Amino acid sequence: MKREFLITGDGSVTIHLPEWNEQYHSKHGAIAEAAHVFISSGFEYLFQQNPDSLKELYILEMGFGTGLNAYLTLLQTFHKKIKIHYTGVDAYPVDTSEVDKLNYPDLVKGSEALFLKLHEISWDENTEITDHFHLLKQKKQFSEVQDENQYDLIFFDAFGPRVQPELWTETIFKAMFRSCRTGGVLVTYSAKGSVRRAMESVGFKVERLPGPPGKREMLRAIKSS
């Protein structure tokens, strides 16, 4: 599928798929969206709930994509005393030749070497990126995720329901619920009614939150039992 590069509203670059008229991130701001949906509403939320006891965190990202969410999460370890085990699932990874066109390290004043390392490491090998951040990239379909009670936080960052409705079904969210630990959190940029109902039908407690720039709402789901 043809890929183009698009500068989003906050100056950060995303990948555009003209055949689907779909982007990897919001055209209103790739970094702004990732920071709001996944870092503030997911990662930071868990810290607010566990201010003194959260020392180690297991995160699953559905849709590793450009590595932006993983990179922003890695940067958090420089400010918080926490060890992160990060698993990123993607059936069709971004080619390493495309990574050089992504300008995230420049905009967040982070290490370009670390960003490149996220993409350069081998798939299906658990790799130490830093002392506090370990990454396992898994090249597989969402339907192949079969983990149980493993993750504290899920970043659900698939392409939208308009172009890949099969990734936003009760079947997929049942696997997400199963993979979460009790008290685990799932966050996503989508606030579509059918997505919320699919989450609730498998047992998640779901709340609507203010969305990132250009989007009115997003969803946060919690496995309370």
Secondary structure as UniProt FT lines:
FT   STRAND          4..7
FT   TURN            9..10
FT   STRAND          13..17
FT   TURN            18..21
FT   STRAND          22..23
FT   TURN            27..28
FT   HELIX           30..34
FT   HELIX           35..43
FT   HELIX           44..49
FT   TURN            51..53
FT   STRAND          56..62
FT   TURN            65..66
FT   HELIX           68..76
FT   TURN            77..79
FT   STRAND          83..89
FT   HELIX           96..99
FT   TURN            100..101
FT   HELIX           104..108
FT   HELIX           112..120
FT   TURN            123..124
FT   STRAND          127..130
FT   TURN            131..132
FT   STRAND          133..138
FT   HELIX           142..144
FT   STRAND          151..156
FT   TURN            161..163
FT   HELIX           165..167
FT   HELIX           170..179
FT   STRAND          180..188
FT   HELIX           193..201
FT   TURN            202..203
FT   STRAND          205..210
FT   TURN            213..214
FT   STRAND          217..222
//
